[in-house]
Amino acid sequence: RSLRRASSFSGYGSSLGKRLIFRGFLAGCRAQLQLSQRRPIMGDGDQVEIDGGIMEGGGQILRVSTSLSCLLRKPLRVKNIRAGRSQPGLRPQHLSGLEMVQHLCDGQLEGGKIGSTEITFIPGMIKGGTHVADTKTAGSVCLLMQVAMPCVLFAASPSELRLKGGTNAEMAPQIDYTVMVFKPIVEKFNLTLDCEIKRRGYYPRGGGEVIVRMSPVKQLSPINLTDRGTVTKIHGRAFVAGALPIKLAKDMSSAAVRCIRKEIRDLYVNIQAVQEPENEAFGTGSGIIIIAETSTGCLLAGSSLGKRGKSSDKVGIEAAEMLLGNLRHGGAVDDYLQDQLIIFMALANGVSRVKTGPITLHTQTAIHFAEQLTKAKFTVTKSEDEESSKDTYIIECQGIGMLNANL
């Protein structure tokens, strides 16, 4: 408008006319700058193409890729989603996770519907505040946490994640594992994670709710988990909820203790039998988690869930044998923590080293996609520690030193 007014002013070439033209130009620049500051720039750089059907071929590829796309502001296209599963495509828990990440960064999502085998995601700016994800099924709240947690670490302000679904679900970490093992280990990256279990939910109805509170970090520190130390304590909880009698929890605990004592006789094994309070659990469920603590602060676990037709003794023995297997290989983390640490190692500022047992397919997959998106460099070598078994490895990563530009 100022330019038009100036050009129609008699004496266009006069100094007054020139000043009006310049003022109009400045006003236009200011308006454009204010507009660009209000609107987050959507996705920097070229779109990354991901094949969701290779390697592990499940939801993990989607979680790792979406988190890193959001963090690095890289547009993302994922095809062949969960091609390696009996029901390919997005299930409710995957869609809930995608929608939560879309919300927390004001991103754009195409193909976001149940059964979709291809999505396109264009990230925006990560913001703090309250973000909700509800699978409306027994889909795992812990897997929802995996996709959102790395993102909110690099937000501008504290975040609260309200996650609804299954807390103790098959094919996913139990919430007890997340709180008792994952949380204390991941906090070694110099972050703080608060996890409140409001209500537990089980297969098939879900109905659980967990609230995760996190403050943003400037940068993640690298970790070194290569000295397993000696086992100093073994403890756990066997639980029943709903209509199931406490005797089932006691039977799971007793069977697990008997199994562990065949190999470890010099430690007291304390596995508590718990009846979940009615107001803190939705539906009927049972299970057990057993944790070994070591002299160097390592935590390794074994767990199992009960189901119709499966004896309590079998549930307890499964968890005990899983724990003993993790202790035999000599790694400083168990088989189920390996892959959960990869994304944090890739983002950290410096070299992280983790000693593990055999590298799982989930870990190989996480490394592959973390390298593809972040350009972090991972190496996996056999451990030369004579005390370890031949199946012990060192995962090393030169992290990219991701910086939170908001802080």
C-alpha positions as CSV (number, residue, x, y, z in Angstrom):
1,R,0.0,0.0,0.0
2,S,2.8,2.4,0.9
3,L,4.5,1.7,-2.5
4,R,1.3,2.4,-4.4
5,R,0.7,5.6,-2.5
6,A,4.2,6.8,-3.1
7,S,4.1,6.0,-6.8
8,S,0.9,8.0,-7.2
9,F,2.4,11.0,-5.4
10,S,3.1,13.9,-7.6
11,G,6.8,14.4,-7.9
12,Y,7.6,10.6,-8.0
13,G,11.3,11.3,-8.3
14,S,11.3,13.7,-5.3
15,S,13.1,12.9,-2.1
16,L,9.8,12.6,-0.3
17,G,8.6,10.1,-2.8
18,K,11.8,8.0,-2.5
19,R,11.5,8.0,1.3
20,L,7.9,6.8,1.1
21,I,8.9,4.0,-1.3
22,F,11.7,2.9,1.1
23,R,9.4,3.0,4.1
24,G,6.9,0.8,2.2
25,F,9.7,-1.6,1.4
26,L,10.7,-1.8,5.1
27,A,7.1,-2.3,6.2
28,G,6.7,-5.2,3.8
29,C,9.9,-6.8,5.0
30,R,8.8,-6.5,8.7
31,A,5.4,-8.0,7.9
32,Q,7.0,-11.0,6.1
33,L,9.4,-11.5,8.9
34,Q,6.6,-11.5,11.5
35,L,4.6,-14.0,9.4
36,S,7.6,-16.3,9.0
37,Q,8.2,-16.2,12.8
38,R,4.6,-17.2,13.5
39,R,4.6,-20.0,11.0
40,P,7.1,-22.8,11.6
41,I,9.1,-23.7,8.5
42,M,7.9,-27.2,7.5
43,G,10.7,-29.8,7.1
44,D,14.2,-28.8,6.0
45,G,16.0,-30.6,3.3
46,D,15.2,-33.5,1.0
47,Q,12.6,-36.1,1.8
48,V,14.0,-39.3,3.3
49,E,12.6,-42.5,1.8
50,I,12.3,-45.5,4.2
51,D,11.4,-49.1,3.4
52,G,9.4,-50.4,6.4
53,G,9.5,-54.0,5.2
54,I,13.2,-54.7,5.6
55,M,15.1,-56.2,8.5
56,E,12.8,-56.3,11.6
57,G,9.9,-55.2,9.4
58,G,7.7,-54.0,12.1
59,G,6.6,-50.9,14.0
60,Q,10.1,-50.2,15.4
61,I,11.2,-48.8,11.9
62,L,8.3,-46.4,12.0
63,R,9.0,-45.3,15.6
64,V,12.7,-44.6,15.0
65,S,12.3,-43.0,11.6
66,T,9.4,-40.7,12.8
67,S,11.3,-39.6,15.9
68,L,14.4,-38.7,14.0
69,S,12.4,-37.1,11.2
70,C,10.8,-34.8,13.8
71,L,14.1,-34.0,15.6
72,L,16.1,-33.4,12.4
73,R,13.3,-31.6,10.5
74,K,13.6,-34.0,7.6
75,P,10.4,-34.8,5.6
76,L,9.8,-38.5,5.7
77,R,8.1,-41.1,3.5
78,V,7.8,-44.7,4.8
79,K,6.5,-47.4,2.5
80,N,5.7,-51.1,3.2
81,I,4.8,-50.3,6.8
82,R,5.0,-53.5,8.9
83,A,5.3,-55.6,5.8
84,G,6.9,-58.4,7.9
85,R,3.8,-58.8,10.1
86,S,0.7,-61.0,9.8
87,Q,-1.4,-57.8,9.7
88,P,0.6,-55.3,7.6
89,G,0.1,-51.6,7.9
90,L,-0.7,-49.2,10.7
91,R,-2.4,-50.6,13.8
92,P,-4.1,-48.3,16.4
93,Q,-1.0,-47.9,18.6
94,H,1.2,-47.0,15.6
95,L,-1.3,-44.4,14.3
96,S,-1.7,-43.0,17.9
97,G,2.1,-42.5,18.1
98,L,2.3,-40.9,14.7
99,E,-0.6,-38.5,15.5
100,M,1.0,-37.5,18.8
101,V,4.4,-36.7,17.1
102,Q,2.4,-34.7,14.4
103,H,0.7,-32.8,17.2
104,L,3.8,-32.1,19.2
105,C,5.6,-30.5,16.3
106,D,2.6,-29.1,14.3
107,G,3.6,-31.4,11.5
108,Q,1.7,-32.7,8.4
109,L,0.8,-36.4,8.1
110,E,-0.6,-38.1,5.0
111,G,-1.8,-41.7,5.0
112,G,-2.5,-41.7,8.7
113,K,-5.3,-44.3,8.9
114,I,-5.6,-47.9,10.2
115,G,-4.2,-50.4,7.7
116,S,-2.2,-47.8,5.7
117,T,1.1,-49.2,4.4
118,E,2.5,-45.8,3.4
119,I,2.8,-42.5,5.2
120,T,4.4,-39.1,4.5
121,F,5.3,-36.9,7.4
122,I,6.5,-33.3,7.2
123,P,7.7,-32.1,10.6
124,G,7.4,-28.6,12.1
125,M,8.8,-27.0,15.3
126,I,8.8,-29.2,18.4
127,K,6.8,-27.6,21.2
128,G,6.3,-28.5,24.9
129,G,3.0,-28.7,26.8
130,T,0.6,-31.6,27.1
131,H,0.3,-34.2,24.4
132,V,-2.2,-37.1,24.5
133,A,-2.1,-40.5,22.7
134,D,-4.9,-43.0,23.2
135,T,-4.7,-46.4,21.3
136,K,-8.3,-47.2,22.5
137,T,-7.0,-50.8,22.6
138,A,-4.4,-52.7,24.6
139,G,-1.7,-51.3,22.3
140,S,1.4,-50.6,24.4
141,V,1.8,-47.2,26.1
142,C,5.6,-48.0,26.4
143,L,5.9,-48.1,22.6
144,L,4.0,-44.8,22.4
145,M,6.6,-43.4,24.8
146,Q,9.5,-44.7,22.6
147,V,8.4,-42.6,19.6
148,A,7.6,-39.3,21.5
149,M,10.2,-39.2,24.3
150,P,13.3,-38.4,22.1
151,C,11.3,-35.5,20.5
152,V,10.2,-33.7,23.6
153,L,13.7,-33.8,25.0
154,F,14.5,-31.1,22.3
155,A,11.3,-29.0,22.9
156,A,11.4,-25.4,24.0
157,S,9.6,-26.1,27.3
158,P,8.6,-29.0,29.6
159,S,6.3,-31.6,28.3
160,E,3.7,-34.0,29.7
161,L,2.8,-37.1,27.7
162,R,-0.6,-38.7,28.6
163,L,-0.4,-42.2,27.2
164,K,-3.5,-44.5,27.2
165,G,-3.6,-48.2,26.2
166,G,-2.0,-51.4,27.6
167,T,0.6,-51.1,30.3
168,N,1.5,-54.8,30.4
169,A,1.2,-56.0,26.8
170,E,2.7,-58.8,24.8
171,M,5.5,-58.0,22.2
172,A,6.4,-54.8,24.1
173,P,8.2,-53.8,27.3
174,Q,6.0,-53.9,30.4
175,I,5.5,-50.6,32.2
176,D,7.4,-52.1,35.2
177,Y,10.4,-52.7,32.9
178,T,10.2,-49.1,31.6
179,V,10.1,-47.7,35.2
180,M,12.5,-50.1,36.9
181,V,15.1,-50.7,34.1
182,F,14.8,-48.3,31.2
183,K,14.3,-45.1,33.2
184,P,17.4,-45.3,35.5
185,I,19.7,-46.4,32.6
186,V,18.4,-43.8,30.0
187,E,18.9,-41.1,32.6
188,K,22.6,-41.7,32.3
189,F,22.4,-39.7,29.1
190,N,21.8,-36.6,31.3
191,L,18.1,-36.4,31.2
192,T,15.3,-36.7,33.7
193,L,12.2,-38.9,33.2
194,D,9.2,-38.9,35.5
195,C,6.7,-41.7,34.9
196,E,3.5,-42.0,36.8
197,I,1.3,-45.1,36.5
198,K,-2.3,-43.8,36.9
199,R,-4.0,-47.0,36.0
200,R,-2.8,-50.4,34.6
201,G,-4.5,-51.9,31.5
202,Y,-4.3,-55.4,30.0
203,Y,-5.1,-57.3,26.9
204,P,-7.6,-57.2,25.3
205,R,-9.3,-54.0,26.5
206,G,-6.4,-51.8,27.5
207,G,-7.7,-48.9,29.6
208,G,-4.4,-48.1,31.2
209,E,-2.9,-44.6,31.6
210,V,0.6,-43.4,32.2
211,I,1.8,-39.8,32.5
212,V,5.3,-39.1,31.5
213,R,6.9,-35.7,32.4
214,M,10.1,-34.5,30.9
215,S,12.1,-31.3,30.8
216,P,14.1,-30.3,27.7
217,V,17.9,-30.7,27.5
218,K,20.5,-28.7,25.8
219,Q,22.4,-31.8,24.7
220,L,22.6,-35.5,25.6
221,S,25.8,-36.8,27.2
222,P,27.3,-40.1,25.9
223,I,27.3,-43.2,28.1
224,N,29.7,-46.0,28.9
225,L,28.1,-49.2,30.0
226,T,30.9,-51.8,29.5
227,D,31.6,-53.0,33.1
228,R,28.9,-55.3,34.2
229,G,30.3,-55.9,37.7
230,T,28.9,-58.6,39.9
231,V,25.3,-59.2,40.7
232,T,24.5,-57.8,44.2
233,K,20.7,-58.0,44.4
234,I,17.8,-59.8,42.7
235,H,14.2,-58.6,43.2
236,G,10.9,-58.3,41.4
237,R,7.2,-58.3,41.5
238,A,4.6,-60.9,40.5
239,F,1.2,-59.3,40.0
240,V,-2.5,-60.2,39.5
241,A,-5.3,-57.8,38.7
242,G,-9.1,-58.1,38.4
243,A,-10.7,-61.3,39.3
244,L,-7.5,-63.4,39.6
245,P,-6.6,-64.7,43.1
246,I,-3.3,-63.6,44.8
247,K,-2.3,-67.3,44.9
248,L,-1.4,-67.1,41.2
249,A,1.1,-64.3,41.9
250,K,2.6,-66.3,44.8
251,D,2.9,-69.4,42.6
252,M,4.7,-67.3,39.8
253,S,7.1,-65.9,42.4
254,S,7.9,-69.3,44.0
255,A,8.5,-71.0,40.6
256,A,10.9,-68.1,39.6
257,V,12.8,-68.2,42.9
258,R,13.3,-72.0,42.6
259,C,14.6,-71.7,39.0
260,I,17.1,-68.9,39.9
261,R,18.4,-70.7,42.9
262,K,19.6,-73.6,40.7
263,E,22.2,-71.2,39.4
264,I,22.6,-68.5,41.9
265,R,22.7,-69.8,45.5
266,D,24.4,-67.0,47.4
267,L,21.9,-64.2,47.0
268,Y,18.5,-63.7,48.5
269,V,15.9,-63.5,45.8
270,N,13.0,-61.2,46.8
271,I,10.0,-61.3,44.4
272,Q,6.9,-59.8,45.9
273,A,3.4,-61.1,45.2
274,V,1.0,-58.2,44.5
275,Q,-2.7,-57.9,44.0
276,E,-3.2,-54.6,42.1
277,P,-5.8,-52.3,43.8
278,E,-9.1,-52.2,41.9
279,N,-9.0,-48.5,41.4
280,E,-5.5,-48.7,39.8
281,A,-6.1,-51.4,37.3
282,F,-8.6,-51.9,34.4
283,G,-9.5,-55.5,33.5
284,T,-7.8,-58.8,34.3
285,G,-4.2,-59.6,33.9
286,S,-1.1,-61.2,35.5
287,G,2.6,-61.3,35.0
288,I,6.1,-61.0,36.6
289,I,9.3,-59.0,36.3
290,I,12.6,-59.9,37.9
291,I,15.6,-57.5,38.1
292,A,19.2,-58.1,38.8
293,E,21.2,-55.2,40.1
294,T,25.0,-55.2,39.8
295,S,27.9,-53.6,41.7
296,T,28.5,-51.1,38.9
297,G,24.8,-49.9,38.6
298,C,23.8,-52.1,35.7
299,L,20.2,-53.5,35.6
300,L,19.2,-56.6,33.7
301,A,15.7,-58.2,33.7
302,G,13.5,-61.0,32.7
303,S,9.7,-60.9,32.5
304,S,6.6,-62.8,31.4
305,L,2.9,-62.4,31.2
306,G,0.1,-64.8,32.1
307,K,-2.6,-65.8,29.8
308,R,-5.5,-68.3,29.7
309,G,-4.2,-71.9,29.6
310,K,-0.7,-71.0,30.8
311,S,0.3,-72.2,34.3
312,S,1.6,-69.8,36.9
313,D,4.7,-71.9,37.3
314,K,5.5,-71.6,33.6
315,V,5.1,-67.8,33.7
316,G,7.5,-67.5,36.6
317,I,10.0,-69.9,35.1
318,E,10.0,-68.1,31.7
319,A,10.9,-64.8,33.5
320,A,13.6,-66.5,35.5
321,E,15.2,-68.2,32.5
322,M,15.1,-64.9,30.6
323,L,17.0,-63.2,33.4
324,L,19.5,-66.0,33.7
325,G,20.2,-65.9,30.0
326,N,20.9,-62.2,30.2
327,L,23.3,-62.8,33.1
328,R,25.1,-65.6,31.3
329,H,26.3,-63.6,28.3
330,G,28.1,-61.0,30.5
331,G,26.6,-57.9,28.8
332,A,26.0,-54.7,30.8
333,V,22.5,-54.4,29.4
334,D,19.9,-57.1,28.7
335,D,18.5,-58.1,25.3
336,Y,15.5,-55.8,25.5
337,L,17.4,-52.6,26.4
338,Q,19.9,-52.8,23.6
339,D,17.7,-51.3,20.8
340,Q,16.0,-48.8,23.1
341,L,19.4,-47.0,23.7
342,I,20.4,-46.7,20.0
343,I,18.5,-43.5,19.2
344,F,20.0,-41.7,22.3
345,M,23.5,-42.9,21.4
346,A,23.1,-41.4,17.9
347,L,22.0,-38.1,19.3
348,A,24.5,-37.8,22.2
349,N,27.5,-35.5,22.1
350,G,30.5,-37.9,22.0
351,V,31.3,-41.6,21.9
352,S,29.0,-44.0,23.7
353,R,29.9,-47.6,24.4
354,V,27.6,-50.4,25.5
355,K,28.5,-54.0,26.2
356,T,25.8,-56.5,25.2
357,G,25.0,-60.1,24.5
358,P,24.2,-61.2,21.0
359,I,23.0,-58.3,18.9
360,T,19.2,-58.6,18.3
361,L,17.5,-58.0,15.0
362,H,15.7,-55.0,16.7
363,T,19.1,-53.5,17.5
364,Q,20.5,-54.1,14.0
365,T,17.4,-52.4,12.6
366,A,17.6,-49.4,15.0
367,I,21.3,-48.9,14.1
368,H,20.6,-49.1,10.4
369,F,17.9,-46.4,10.4
370,A,19.7,-44.2,13.0
371,E,22.7,-44.2,10.7
372,Q,20.6,-43.5,7.6
373,L,18.8,-40.5,9.1
374,T,21.4,-39.0,11.5
375,K,24.7,-40.0,9.8
376,A,26.0,-41.1,13.2
377,K,28.6,-43.8,13.0
378,F,28.1,-47.1,14.8
379,T,30.5,-50.0,15.1
380,V,29.8,-53.4,16.6
381,T,32.8,-55.6,17.6
382,K,33.2,-58.8,19.6
383,S,34.2,-58.1,23.2
384,E,37.8,-59.2,24.0
385,D,37.0,-59.5,27.7
386,E,38.1,-63.0,28.7
387,E,35.5,-63.2,31.4
388,S,32.7,-62.8,28.9
389,S,31.2,-65.4,26.7
390,K,32.0,-65.6,23.0
391,D,28.6,-63.9,22.3
392,T,29.5,-60.6,24.0
393,Y,29.8,-57.5,21.9
394,I,30.6,-53.8,22.2
395,I,28.3,-51.3,20.4
396,E,30.1,-48.0,19.9
397,C,28.6,-44.8,18.5
398,Q,30.1,-41.4,17.6
399,G,27.0,-39.3,18.3
400,I,26.0,-36.3,16.3
401,G,25.9,-33.9,19.3
402,M,22.3,-32.8,18.7
403,L,21.8,-29.3,20.1
404,N,18.5,-27.9,21.4
405,A,18.3,-24.6,19.6
406,N,15.5,-23.5,21.9
407,L,17.7,-23.4,25.0
